[in-house]
Amino acid sequence: MELTKIKKWFKSGKPKNERKYEEEKREFEMAIGKPFIIVRIEMPESFEDLRTEFLSLEKDERFLEEVKDLIKKRLVYQKKGTIPPS
């Protein structure tokens, strides 16, 4: 993002309104639908050359299924009161 675009973004009131909208939207979705979480995952160090591949994971169905499976396993361990293996 160019510096001028960043300055423009900070000066506009739009991000604040969008942030409020997103918060209200999330509360609404949580109230009427299935609960969900949003996880921010930063690209691991020394993988900068794979930026495109990393960013494509966000929409990769196979990757998302792997993450869902990991969450299920983690919740089963927590339900049993055990520690998941590292």
C-alpha positions in Angstrom: 0.0 0.0 0.0 1.4 3.4 -0.9 2.0 5.9 1.8 -0.7 8.3 0.3 -3.3 5.5 0.4 -2.4 4.8 4.1 -2.8 8.5 5.0 -6.1 8.7 3.1 -7.3 5.5 4.9 -6.5 7.0 8.3 -8.1 10.3 7.6 -11.4 8.9 6.3 -14.1 7.9 8.7 -14.9 4.9 6.7 -12.7 2.3 8.5 -14.3 3.2 11.8 -17.8 2.7 10.4 -16.7 -0.5 8.7 -15.2 -1.7 12.0 -18.4 -1.0 13.8 -20.4 -2.7 11.1 -18.2 -5.8 11.2 -18.5 -6.0 15.0 -22.3 -5.7 14.8 -22.4 -8.2 12.0 -20.3 -10.7 14.0 -22.6 -10.3 17.1 -25.7 -10.9 14.9 -24.1 -14.0 13.2 -23.1 -15.4 16.6 -26.6 -14.9 18.0 -28.5 -16.6 15.1 -26.0 -19.0 13.7 -23.1 -21.3 14.6 -20.4 -19.7 16.7 -17.2 -19.0 14.8 -13.7 -17.7 15.4 -11.4 -15.5 13.3 -7.7 -16.3 13.6 -5.0 -14.1 12.3 -2.1 -16.2 11.1 1.1 -14.4 10.1 3.4 -15.8 7.6 6.2 -17.8 9.3 9.7 -16.3 9.2 12.0 -17.5 6.4 9.0 -18.2 4.1 8.8 -14.8 2.5 9.5 -16.3 -0.9 6.2 -18.2 -0.6 4.0 -15.1 -0.1 1.6 -16.0 -2.9 1.2 -19.6 -1.8 0.7 -18.4 1.8 -2.0 -15.9 0.8 -3.8 -18.5 -1.3 -4.3 -20.7 1.8 -7.1 -18.4 2.9 -9.3 -19.8 0.1 -7.9 -23.3 -0.1 -10.7 -25.7 0.8 -8.3 -28.6 1.6 -6.3 -26.4 3.9 -9.5 -25.1 5.6 -10.7 -28.7 6.1 -7.3 -29.5 7.7 -7.7 -26.6 10.1 -11.3 -27.7 11.0 -10.0 -31.2 11.7 -7.2 -29.8 13.9 -9.8 -27.8 15.8 -12.0 -30.9 16.3 -9.1 -32.9 17.7 -8.1 -30.0 20.0 -11.7 -29.7 21.4 -11.9 -33.5 21.9 -8.7 -33.3 24.0 -10.0 -30.4 26.0 -13.3 -32.2 26.5 -11.5 -35.2 28.0 -9.2 -32.9 30.1 -6.1 -34.1 28.4 -3.2 -32.3 26.8 -2.9 -32.7 23.0 0.4 -34.0 21.7 2.8 -31.4 20.3 
